[in-house]
Each structure stands twice: as structure tokens, then as C-alpha cells.
Amino acid sequence: MSAPFTLHLRDDERLIWSTTISDRLIRTEQSRQRLMAIGIFVPSIIVAALMGAAFLGSIAPRDAINPDAMLAPIYFAFALAIAVLAIAQLFKLAFPRGPEATHYAATSERLIAIDAAGAITAEMPAGEVGEILAGGPRLDLAVLRRDEDSDAAAFTIRFIERPLEAKAILEDAYPTTVEKTPPIEGVSIEP
């Protein structure tokens, strides 16, 4: 499975692990995104219609003074905002978000993520690899950086089959060293 990565490997860099994202997991995620979009669209369009009706009712001409008339701009603003939210859900329904990367690899020098076109979308040098976390509604991996003060994002590995096996391979390939603080003289921790 090294074919997508051969163009990006440096001299003396060897491939330790590589994988391709799972089409089944992507279809499941896109179905979930569509279901959430429908779940938000339906109540949003109902509330927008009700707020629109309240707006029209507040500006309708009447024989007596209508105290709701001063709330008309608020009704209109809420109706418009919720209608925009509903329309945004239609776009999410039609175009669910896909994965950024389609291939992942661990080499002797770095972690690499490559998109469908073969371009590198993310990479993390081996020296910066810190703790590797597995979690989320669909088990994904997040590779944290050793430098906790760094503003750089974690390296995420999403939509792969057998993420726990990948986690074990990556932890073997990039062992983290735990820095122990030396004991303070004259202070005992024992009870």
C-alpha cells in the first residue's frame, strides 16, 4: 500500500505503516450528517414559518393600536435568522462534508496524510509525536504534539478500519518518553 506515498518519501525514509480510509465508514458518517441536517431543518423551517406568521400578524392593519407592532422587527429578525439556518441545512443535506485525507502513513521520519489527488494535507515530524489518543463517536486517532505549548494542531487519523491496531503500531514506532521531575530535597511523598 505504499504507492500513494512513494512520491513523497525522502531519501533514507522508510514506510512503517500505511492505510486507506474506509468507504463504509465514510458512507456511515455522511448518512449521520444528512440525518442531523434533516433533524435541524424540519424544526427550523417550522419555527421560521411561525415567526414569519407572527411578524405578518404584528404588522397587519387593525382598527385598534396593536402593541405587537413594536415587536415586528424582532419577529422578522428571528424568522430570517432561523430561515437562513434551515437553508444552510439543505446545503449540508446536498453536500455532506467528506474527509480531508484519503491515505495515512507513518514513516521513520514523520506522519503523513494524503488527499485523493495525492497532495500532502498534513504531516508531523517523528520528533514531535506525543501521546496518541483514540476516541470519538466513531473511533478516530488524534496524535498530540510533545510540545504542549505549541499552537500547531494535532494530527488526526479519521475513517480508518482497526484504529486500535493502528494506535498500537504508532505507539511502537514513536515511543513517548515521560519526563519525571526530580524529587525536591527534604520533601517526602510517603504517608
Biotite code that builds the C-alpha atoms (Angstrom):
import biotite.structure as struc

atoms = struc.array([
    struc.Atom([0.000, 0.000, 0.000], chain_id="A", res_id=1, res_name="MET", atom_name="CA", element="C"),
    struc.Atom([2.969, 2.307, -0.344], chain_id="A", res_id=2, res_name="SER", atom_name="CA", element="C"),
    struc.Atom([2.006, 3.527, -3.849], chain_id="A", res_id=3, res_name="ALA", atom_name="CA", element="C"),
    struc.Atom([0.375, 6.857, -2.831], chain_id="A", res_id=4, res_name="PRO", atom_name="CA", element="C"),
    struc.Atom([3.363, 7.677, -0.639], chain_id="A", res_id=5, res_name="PHE", atom_name="CA", element="C"),
    struc.Atom([6.305, 6.774, -2.875], chain_id="A", res_id=6, res_name="THR", atom_name="CA", element="C"),
    struc.Atom([6.413, 10.244, -4.436], chain_id="A", res_id=7, res_name="LEU", atom_name="CA", element="C"),
    struc.Atom([6.570, 11.873, -1.017], chain_id="A", res_id=8, res_name="HIS", atom_name="CA", element="C"),
    struc.Atom([9.173, 9.662, 0.671], chain_id="A", res_id=9, res_name="LEU", atom_name="CA", element="C"),
    struc.Atom([12.540, 11.280, 1.277], chain_id="A", res_id=10, res_name="ARG", atom_name="CA", element="C"),
    struc.Atom([15.907, 9.555, 0.903], chain_id="A", res_id=11, res_name="ASP", atom_name="CA", element="C"),
    struc.Atom([16.505, 7.000, 3.681], chain_id="A", res_id=12, res_name="ASP", atom_name="CA", element="C"),
    struc.Atom([12.879, 7.342, 4.835], chain_id="A", res_id=13, res_name="GLU", atom_name="CA", element="C"),
    struc.Atom([11.129, 4.002, 5.194], chain_id="A", res_id=14, res_name="ARG", atom_name="CA", element="C"),
    struc.Atom([7.439, 3.267, 5.425], chain_id="A", res_id=15, res_name="LEU", atom_name="CA", element="C"),
    struc.Atom([6.381, 1.748, 8.774], chain_id="A", res_id=16, res_name="ILE", atom_name="CA", element="C"),
    struc.Atom([2.581, 1.734, 8.407], chain_id="A", res_id=17, res_name="TRP", atom_name="CA", element="C"),
    struc.Atom([0.013, 2.945, 5.910], chain_id="A", res_id=18, res_name="SER", atom_name="CA", element="C"),
    struc.Atom([-3.717, 2.703, 5.402], chain_id="A", res_id=19, res_name="THR", atom_name="CA", element="C"),
    struc.Atom([-6.546, 3.998, 3.274], chain_id="A", res_id=20, res_name="THR", atom_name="CA", element="C"),
    struc.Atom([-9.804, 5.354, 4.634], chain_id="A", res_id=21, res_name="ILE", atom_name="CA", element="C"),
    struc.Atom([-12.836, 3.075, 4.756], chain_id="A", res_id=22, res_name="SER", atom_name="CA", element="C"),
    struc.Atom([-15.630, 3.751, 2.257], chain_id="A", res_id=23, res_name="ASP", atom_name="CA", element="C"),
    struc.Atom([-18.085, 2.100, 4.664], chain_id="A", res_id=24, res_name="ARG", atom_name="CA", element="C"),
    struc.Atom([-17.147, 4.492, 7.483], chain_id="A", res_id=25, res_name="LEU", atom_name="CA", element="C"),
    struc.Atom([-17.407, 7.498, 5.164], chain_id="A", res_id=26, res_name="ILE", atom_name="CA", element="C"),
    struc.Atom([-20.879, 6.456, 3.972], chain_id="A", res_id=27, res_name="ARG", atom_name="CA", element="C"),
    struc.Atom([-21.939, 5.998, 7.605], chain_id="A", res_id=28, res_name="THR", atom_name="CA", element="C"),
    struc.Atom([-20.610, 9.450, 8.540], chain_id="A", res_id=29, res_name="GLU", atom_name="CA", element="C"),
    struc.Atom([-22.296, 11.110, 5.578], chain_id="A", res_id=30, res_name="GLN", atom_name="CA", element="C"),
    struc.Atom([-25.582, 9.396, 6.463], chain_id="A", res_id=31, res_name="SER", atom_name="CA", element="C"),
    struc.Atom([-25.222, 10.723, 10.004], chain_id="A", res_id=32, res_name="ARG", atom_name="CA", element="C"),
    struc.Atom([-24.549, 14.234, 8.677], chain_id="A", res_id=33, res_name="GLN", atom_name="CA", element="C"),
    struc.Atom([-27.629, 14.055, 6.447], chain_id="A", res_id=34, res_name="ARG", atom_name="CA", element="C"),
    struc.Atom([-29.800, 12.787, 9.297], chain_id="A", res_id=35, res_name="LEU", atom_name="CA", element="C"),
    struc.Atom([-28.623, 15.648, 11.525], chain_id="A", res_id=36, res_name="MET", atom_name="CA", element="C"),
    struc.Atom([-29.306, 18.150, 8.724], chain_id="A", res_id=37, res_name="ALA", atom_name="CA", element="C"),
    struc.Atom([-32.866, 16.843, 8.361], chain_id="A", res_id=38, res_name="ILE", atom_name="CA", element="C"),
    struc.Atom([-33.289, 16.882, 12.141], chain_id="A", res_id=39, res_name="GLY", atom_name="CA", element="C"),
    struc.Atom([-32.303, 20.548, 12.248], chain_id="A", res_id=40, res_name="ILE", atom_name="CA", element="C"),
    struc.Atom([-34.065, 21.591, 9.016], chain_id="A", res_id=41, res_name="PHE", atom_name="CA", element="C"),
    struc.Atom([-37.564, 20.391, 9.930], chain_id="A", res_id=42, res_name="VAL", atom_name="CA", element="C"),
    struc.Atom([-37.944, 22.231, 13.263], chain_id="A", res_id=43, res_name="PRO", atom_name="CA", element="C"),
    struc.Atom([-36.093, 25.274, 11.889], chain_id="A", res_id=44, res_name="SER", atom_name="CA", element="C"),
    struc.Atom([-38.438, 25.692, 8.957], chain_id="A", res_id=45, res_name="ILE", atom_name="CA", element="C"),
    struc.Atom([-41.465, 25.271, 11.256], chain_id="A", res_id=46, res_name="ILE", atom_name="CA", element="C"),
    struc.Atom([-40.168, 27.894, 13.706], chain_id="A", res_id=47, res_name="VAL", atom_name="CA", element="C"),
    struc.Atom([-39.243, 30.240, 10.833], chain_id="A", res_id=48, res_name="ALA", atom_name="CA", element="C"),
    struc.Atom([-42.770, 29.916, 9.412], chain_id="A", res_id=49, res_name="ALA", atom_name="CA", element="C"),
    struc.Atom([-44.327, 30.585, 12.825], chain_id="A", res_id=50, res_name="LEU", atom_name="CA", element="C"),
    struc.Atom([-42.097, 33.610, 13.395], chain_id="A", res_id=51, res_name="MET", atom_name="CA", element="C"),
    struc.Atom([-42.951, 34.847, 9.896], chain_id="A", res_id=52, res_name="GLY", atom_name="CA", element="C"),
    struc.Atom([-46.650, 34.476, 10.694], chain_id="A", res_id=53, res_name="ALA", atom_name="CA", element="C"),
    struc.Atom([-46.134, 36.389, 13.961], chain_id="A", res_id=54, res_name="ALA", atom_name="CA", element="C"),
    struc.Atom([-44.344, 39.125, 12.006], chain_id="A", res_id=55, res_name="PHE", atom_name="CA", element="C"),
    struc.Atom([-47.146, 39.386, 9.445], chain_id="A", res_id=56, res_name="LEU", atom_name="CA", element="C"),
    struc.Atom([-49.745, 39.384, 12.221], chain_id="A", res_id=57, res_name="GLY", atom_name="CA", element="C"),
    struc.Atom([-47.956, 42.193, 14.037], chain_id="A", res_id=58, res_name="SER", atom_name="CA", element="C"),
    struc.Atom([-47.810, 44.487, 11.003], chain_id="A", res_id=59, res_name="ILE", atom_name="CA", element="C"),
    struc.Atom([-51.338, 43.750, 9.744], chain_id="A", res_id=60, res_name="ALA", atom_name="CA", element="C"),
    struc.Atom([-53.567, 46.863, 9.766], chain_id="A", res_id=61, res_name="PRO", atom_name="CA", element="C"),
    struc.Atom([-56.146, 46.902, 12.568], chain_id="A", res_id=62, res_name="ARG", atom_name="CA", element="C"),
    struc.Atom([-58.776, 49.248, 13.947], chain_id="A", res_id=63, res_name="ASP", atom_name="CA", element="C"),
    struc.Atom([-57.087, 49.496, 17.336], chain_id="A", res_id=64, res_name="ALA", atom_name="CA", element="C"),
    struc.Atom([-53.445, 50.116, 18.184], chain_id="A", res_id=65, res_name="ILE", atom_name="CA", element="C"),
    struc.Atom([-51.502, 46.866, 18.028], chain_id="A", res_id=66, res_name="ASN", atom_name="CA", element="C"),
    struc.Atom([-48.891, 46.560, 20.825], chain_id="A", res_id=67, res_name="PRO", atom_name="CA", element="C"),
    struc.Atom([-47.216, 43.749, 18.855], chain_id="A", res_id=68, res_name="ASP", atom_name="CA", element="C"),
    struc.Atom([-46.237, 46.232, 16.136], chain_id="A", res_id=69, res_name="ALA", atom_name="CA", element="C"),
    struc.Atom([-43.187, 47.343, 18.094], chain_id="A", res_id=70, res_name="MET", atom_name="CA", element="C"),
    struc.Atom([-42.011, 43.702, 18.200], chain_id="A", res_id=71, res_name="LEU", atom_name="CA", element="C"),
    struc.Atom([-42.298, 43.321, 14.416], chain_id="A", res_id=72, res_name="ALA", atom_name="CA", element="C"),
    struc.Atom([-38.561, 43.904, 13.730], chain_id="A", res_id=73, res_name="PRO", atom_name="CA", element="C"),
    struc.Atom([-37.667, 41.262, 16.311], chain_id="A", res_id=74, res_name="ILE", atom_name="CA", element="C"),
    struc.Atom([-40.102, 38.754, 14.784], chain_id="A", res_id=75, res_name="TYR", atom_name="CA", element="C"),
    struc.Atom([-38.674, 39.476, 11.341], chain_id="A", res_id=76, res_name="PHE", atom_name="CA", element="C"),
    struc.Atom([-35.053, 39.153, 12.503], chain_id="A", res_id=77, res_name="ALA", atom_name="CA", element="C"),
    struc.Atom([-35.683, 35.818, 14.225], chain_id="A", res_id=78, res_name="PHE", atom_name="CA", element="C"),
    struc.Atom([-37.688, 34.478, 11.271], chain_id="A", res_id=79, res_name="ALA", atom_name="CA", element="C"),
    struc.Atom([-34.904, 35.476, 8.880], chain_id="A", res_id=80, res_name="LEU", atom_name="CA", element="C"),
    struc.Atom([-32.124, 34.013, 11.053], chain_id="A", res_id=81, res_name="ALA", atom_name="CA", element="C"),
    struc.Atom([-33.894, 30.697, 11.512], chain_id="A", res_id=82, res_name="ILE", atom_name="CA", element="C"),
    struc.Atom([-34.756, 30.544, 7.791], chain_id="A", res_id=83, res_name="ALA", atom_name="CA", element="C"),
    struc.Atom([-31.052, 31.018, 6.978], chain_id="A", res_id=84, res_name="VAL", atom_name="CA", element="C"),
    struc.Atom([-30.237, 28.163, 9.384], chain_id="A", res_id=85, res_name="LEU", atom_name="CA", element="C"),
    struc.Atom([-32.803, 25.954, 7.639], chain_id="A", res_id=86, res_name="ALA", atom_name="CA", element="C"),
    struc.Atom([-31.402, 26.772, 4.186], chain_id="A", res_id=87, res_name="ILE", atom_name="CA", element="C"),
    struc.Atom([-27.869, 26.037, 5.410], chain_id="A", res_id=88, res_name="ALA", atom_name="CA", element="C"),
    struc.Atom([-29.075, 22.581, 6.442], chain_id="A", res_id=89, res_name="GLN", atom_name="CA", element="C"),
    struc.Atom([-30.272, 21.985, 2.881], chain_id="A", res_id=90, res_name="LEU", atom_name="CA", element="C"),
    struc.Atom([-26.718, 22.594, 1.672], chain_id="A", res_id=91, res_name="PHE", atom_name="CA", element="C"),
    struc.Atom([-25.396, 20.163, 4.290], chain_id="A", res_id=92, res_name="LYS", atom_name="CA", element="C"),
    struc.Atom([-28.010, 17.663, 3.130], chain_id="A", res_id=93, res_name="LEU", atom_name="CA", element="C"),
    struc.Atom([-26.995, 18.024, -0.515], chain_id="A", res_id=94, res_name="ALA", atom_name="CA", element="C"),
    struc.Atom([-23.246, 18.259, 0.061], chain_id="A", res_id=95, res_name="PHE", atom_name="CA", element="C"),
    struc.Atom([-22.156, 16.382, 3.204], chain_id="A", res_id=96, res_name="PRO", atom_name="CA", element="C"),
    struc.Atom([-18.591, 17.057, 4.284], chain_id="A", res_id=97, res_name="ARG", atom_name="CA", element="C"),
    struc.Atom([-16.066, 14.467, 3.164], chain_id="A", res_id=98, res_name="GLY", atom_name="CA", element="C"),
    struc.Atom([-12.707, 13.513, 4.612], chain_id="A", res_id=99, res_name="PRO", atom_name="CA", element="C"),
    struc.Atom([-9.704, 15.781, 4.157], chain_id="A", res_id=100, res_name="GLU", atom_name="CA", element="C"),
    struc.Atom([-7.270, 12.891, 3.670], chain_id="A", res_id=101, res_name="ALA", atom_name="CA", element="C"),
    struc.Atom([-7.720, 9.531, 1.967], chain_id="A", res_id=102, res_name="THR", atom_name="CA", element="C"),
    struc.Atom([-4.403, 7.891, 2.880], chain_id="A", res_id=103, res_name="HIS", atom_name="CA", element="C"),
    struc.Atom([-2.324, 7.923, 6.054], chain_id="A", res_id=104, res_name="TYR", atom_name="CA", element="C"),
    struc.Atom([1.216, 6.709, 6.623], chain_id="A", res_id=105, res_name="ALA", atom_name="CA", element="C"),
    struc.Atom([3.844, 6.532, 9.312], chain_id="A", res_id=106, res_name="ALA", atom_name="CA", element="C"),
    struc.Atom([7.441, 6.633, 8.186], chain_id="A", res_id=107, res_name="THR", atom_name="CA", element="C"),
    struc.Atom([10.710, 6.575, 10.044], chain_id="A", res_id=108, res_name="SER", atom_name="CA", element="C"),
    struc.Atom([10.736, 10.399, 9.942], chain_id="A", res_id=109, res_name="GLU", atom_name="CA", element="C"),
    struc.Atom([7.099, 11.597, 10.056], chain_id="A", res_id=110, res_name="ARG", atom_name="CA", element="C"),
    struc.Atom([3.364, 11.008, 9.892], chain_id="A", res_id=111, res_name="LEU", atom_name="CA", element="C"),
    struc.Atom([1.783, 11.879, 6.546], chain_id="A", res_id=112, res_name="ILE", atom_name="CA", element="C"),
    struc.Atom([-1.806, 12.411, 5.376], chain_id="A", res_id=113, res_name="ALA", atom_name="CA", element="C"),
    struc.Atom([-2.516, 12.495, 1.636], chain_id="A", res_id=114, res_name="ILE", atom_name="CA", element="C"),
    struc.Atom([-5.706, 13.520, -0.166], chain_id="A", res_id=115, res_name="ASP", atom_name="CA", element="C"),
    struc.Atom([-7.298, 11.806, -3.175], chain_id="A", res_id=116, res_name="ALA", atom_name="CA", element="C"),
    struc.Atom([-5.244, 13.938, -5.586], chain_id="A", res_id=117, res_name="ALA", atom_name="CA", element="C"),
    struc.Atom([-2.003, 12.751, -3.979], chain_id="A", res_id=118, res_name="GLY", atom_name="CA", element="C"),
    struc.Atom([-1.107, 16.012, -2.234], chain_id="A", res_id=119, res_name="ALA", atom_name="CA", element="C"),
    struc.Atom([0.080, 16.066, 1.367], chain_id="A", res_id=120, res_name="ILE", atom_name="CA", element="C"),
    struc.Atom([-2.659, 17.571, 3.545], chain_id="A", res_id=121, res_name="THR", atom_name="CA", element="C"),
    struc.Atom([-0.904, 17.191, 6.892], chain_id="A", res_id=122, res_name="ALA", atom_name="CA", element="C"),
    struc.Atom([2.338, 15.928, 8.316], chain_id="A", res_id=123, res_name="GLU", atom_name="CA", element="C"),
    struc.Atom([4.002, 15.717, 11.699], chain_id="A", res_id=124, res_name="MET", atom_name="CA", element="C"),
    struc.Atom([7.726, 15.107, 12.238], chain_id="A", res_id=125, res_name="PRO", atom_name="CA", element="C"),
    struc.Atom([8.541, 11.993, 14.276], chain_id="A", res_id=126, res_name="ALA", atom_name="CA", element="C"),
    struc.Atom([10.249, 14.115, 16.922], chain_id="A", res_id=127, res_name="GLY", atom_name="CA", element="C"),
    struc.Atom([7.002, 15.988, 17.627], chain_id="A", res_id=128, res_name="GLU", atom_name="CA", element="C"),
    struc.Atom([4.808, 12.901, 18.073], chain_id="A", res_id=129, res_name="VAL", atom_name="CA", element="C"),
    struc.Atom([3.476, 12.805, 21.610], chain_id="A", res_id=130, res_name="GLY", atom_name="CA", element="C"),
    struc.Atom([0.531, 10.950, 23.074], chain_id="A", res_id=131, res_name="GLU", atom_name="CA", element="C"),
    struc.Atom([-1.816, 9.078, 20.742], chain_id="A", res_id=132, res_name="ILE", atom_name="CA", element="C"),
    struc.Atom([-5.486, 9.194, 21.703], chain_id="A", res_id=133, res_name="LEU", atom_name="CA", element="C"),
    struc.Atom([-8.345, 7.055, 20.397], chain_id="A", res_id=134, res_name="ALA", atom_name="CA", element="C"),
    struc.Atom([-11.873, 8.337, 20.826], chain_id="A", res_id=135, res_name="GLY", atom_name="CA", element="C"),
    struc.Atom([-14.968, 9.963, 19.429], chain_id="A", res_id=136, res_name="GLY", atom_name="CA", element="C"),
    struc.Atom([-18.347, 8.682, 18.314], chain_id="A", res_id=137, res_name="PRO", atom_name="CA", element="C"),
    struc.Atom([-16.535, 6.784, 15.567], chain_id="A", res_id=138, res_name="ARG", atom_name="CA", element="C"),
    struc.Atom([-13.187, 5.662, 16.901], chain_id="A", res_id=139, res_name="LEU", atom_name="CA", element="C"),
    struc.Atom([-10.594, 8.054, 15.422], chain_id="A", res_id=140, res_name="ASP", atom_name="CA", element="C"),
    struc.Atom([-6.994, 8.733, 16.375], chain_id="A", res_id=141, res_name="LEU", atom_name="CA", element="C"),
    struc.Atom([-5.525, 12.056, 17.433], chain_id="A", res_id=142, res_name="ALA", atom_name="CA", element="C"),
    struc.Atom([-1.753, 12.327, 17.640], chain_id="A", res_id=143, res_name="VAL", atom_name="CA", element="C"),
    struc.Atom([-0.847, 15.107, 20.047], chain_id="A", res_id=144, res_name="LEU", atom_name="CA", element="C"),
    struc.Atom([2.380, 17.052, 19.837], chain_id="A", res_id=145, res_name="ARG", atom_name="CA", element="C"),
    struc.Atom([5.039, 16.690, 22.505], chain_id="A", res_id=146, res_name="ARG", atom_name="CA", element="C"),
    struc.Atom([5.259, 20.432, 22.960], chain_id="A", res_id=147, res_name="ASP", atom_name="CA", element="C"),
    struc.Atom([2.109, 21.227, 24.922], chain_id="A", res_id=148, res_name="GLU", atom_name="CA", element="C"),
    struc.Atom([2.622, 24.955, 24.372], chain_id="A", res_id=149, res_name="ASP", atom_name="CA", element="C"),
    struc.Atom([2.598, 24.568, 20.593], chain_id="A", res_id=150, res_name="SER", atom_name="CA", element="C"),
    struc.Atom([-0.233, 26.217, 18.670], chain_id="A", res_id=151, res_name="ASP", atom_name="CA", element="C"),
    struc.Atom([0.043, 23.580, 15.945], chain_id="A", res_id=152, res_name="ALA", atom_name="CA", element="C"),
    struc.Atom([-2.936, 21.275, 15.583], chain_id="A", res_id=153, res_name="ALA", atom_name="CA", element="C"),
    struc.Atom([-2.949, 17.614, 16.446], chain_id="A", res_id=154, res_name="ALA", atom_name="CA", element="C"),
    struc.Atom([-2.543, 15.118, 13.616], chain_id="A", res_id=155, res_name="PHE", atom_name="CA", element="C"),
    struc.Atom([-5.887, 13.369, 13.167], chain_id="A", res_id=156, res_name="THR", atom_name="CA", element="C"),
    struc.Atom([-6.362, 9.968, 11.582], chain_id="A", res_id=157, res_name="ILE", atom_name="CA", element="C"),
    struc.Atom([-10.018, 9.535, 10.647], chain_id="A", res_id=158, res_name="ARG", atom_name="CA", element="C"),
    struc.Atom([-12.237, 6.952, 8.934], chain_id="A", res_id=159, res_name="PHE", atom_name="CA", element="C"),
    struc.Atom([-9.853, 4.004, 9.169], chain_id="A", res_id=160, res_name="ILE", atom_name="CA", element="C"),
    struc.Atom([-10.643, 0.377, 9.899], chain_id="A", res_id=161, res_name="GLU", atom_name="CA", element="C"),
    struc.Atom([-8.995, -1.098, 13.019], chain_id="A", res_id=162, res_name="ARG", atom_name="CA", element="C"),
    struc.Atom([-7.881, 2.172, 14.657], chain_id="A", res_id=163, res_name="PRO", atom_name="CA", element="C"),
    struc.Atom([-6.734, 0.433, 17.854], chain_id="A", res_id=164, res_name="LEU", atom_name="CA", element="C"),
    struc.Atom([-4.286, -1.706, 15.876], chain_id="A", res_id=165, res_name="GLU", atom_name="CA", element="C"),
    struc.Atom([-3.025, 1.443, 14.163], chain_id="A", res_id=166, res_name="ALA", atom_name="CA", element="C"),
    struc.Atom([-2.647, 3.110, 17.568], chain_id="A", res_id=167, res_name="LYS", atom_name="CA", element="C"),
    struc.Atom([-0.516, 0.205, 18.835], chain_id="A", res_id=168, res_name="ALA", atom_name="CA", element="C"),
    struc.Atom([1.681, 0.304, 15.717], chain_id="A", res_id=169, res_name="ILE", atom_name="CA", element="C"),
    struc.Atom([2.158, 4.071, 16.011], chain_id="A", res_id=170, res_name="LEU", atom_name="CA", element="C"),
    struc.Atom([2.961, 3.857, 19.730], chain_id="A", res_id=171, res_name="GLU", atom_name="CA", element="C"),
    struc.Atom([5.642, 1.262, 18.939], chain_id="A", res_id=172, res_name="ASP", atom_name="CA", element="C"),
    struc.Atom([7.018, 3.344, 16.071], chain_id="A", res_id=173, res_name="ALA", atom_name="CA", element="C"),
    struc.Atom([7.065, 6.619, 18.023], chain_id="A", res_id=174, res_name="TYR", atom_name="CA", element="C"),
    struc.Atom([7.591, 5.853, 21.716], chain_id="A", res_id=175, res_name="PRO", atom_name="CA", element="C"),
    struc.Atom([6.937, 8.755, 24.040], chain_id="A", res_id=176, res_name="THR", atom_name="CA", element="C"),
    struc.Atom([9.307, 9.389, 26.873], chain_id="A", res_id=177, res_name="THR", atom_name="CA", element="C"),
    struc.Atom([7.805, 10.536, 30.122], chain_id="A", res_id=178, res_name="VAL", atom_name="CA", element="C"),
    struc.Atom([9.884, 13.173, 31.826], chain_id="A", res_id=179, res_name="GLU", atom_name="CA", element="C"),
    struc.Atom([9.975, 12.620, 35.557], chain_id="A", res_id=180, res_name="LYS", atom_name="CA", element="C"),
    struc.Atom([10.614, 15.610, 37.738], chain_id="A", res_id=181, res_name="THR", atom_name="CA", element="C"),
    struc.Atom([13.356, 15.067, 40.273], chain_id="A", res_id=182, res_name="PRO", atom_name="CA", element="C"),
    struc.Atom([12.245, 14.921, 43.901], chain_id="A", res_id=183, res_name="PRO", atom_name="CA", element="C"),
    struc.Atom([12.582, 18.081, 45.950], chain_id="A", res_id=184, res_name="ILE", atom_name="CA", element="C"),
    struc.Atom([15.140, 17.761, 48.711], chain_id="A", res_id=185, res_name="GLU", atom_name="CA", element="C"),
    struc.Atom([13.631, 17.427, 52.155], chain_id="A", res_id=186, res_name="GLY", atom_name="CA", element="C"),
    struc.Atom([10.105, 16.693, 50.892], chain_id="A", res_id=187, res_name="VAL", atom_name="CA", element="C"),
    struc.Atom([8.690, 13.217, 51.358], chain_id="A", res_id=188, res_name="SER", atom_name="CA", element="C"),
    struc.Atom([5.638, 11.991, 49.472], chain_id="A", res_id=189, res_name="ILE", atom_name="CA", element="C"),
    struc.Atom([5.183, 8.813, 51.505], chain_id="A", res_id=190, res_name="GLU", atom_name="CA", element="C"),
    struc.Atom([2.383, 8.769, 54.138], chain_id="A", res_id=191, res_name="PRO", atom_name="CA", element="C"),
])
